[in-house]
Amino acid sequence: MNKPKNDLLQGTLALLVLKTLARGPLHGYGITLHIQMVSKDFLRVEEGSLYPALHRMEQDGWISADWGTTENNRRARYYRLTSTGQKQLAEEEKNWERLTQAVAQVLRFA
């Protein structure tokens, strides 16, 4: 049973999106493709999770969005990291590091 676990993204979606946008502006579909490709199809972000998360991050000032045109000549919102978002990304990365170290400790000594 080696199928992708969407619930793994629950607490890490903001981190993955912010890290993806640190590379440059992207539209929503581009964000999902990047995460899926880099994770070798293990992580899949569903639209129903992504767009509410993007909306929250925009409200929190972590990202901004502008309308643009895709490579396929379609209108899409392009999201970019703000300076507040860069600070939040650093915080999210620290939190992730602490979490993974704590889990590793438990696995080592359980």
Secondary structure, DSSP 8 states (H G I E B T S, - for coil): -----GGGGTTTHHHHHHHHHTT--EEHHHHHHHHHHHTTTS----HHHHHHHHHHHHHTTSEEEEEEE-TTS-EEEEEEE-HHHHHHHHHHHHHHHHHHHHHHHHHHH-
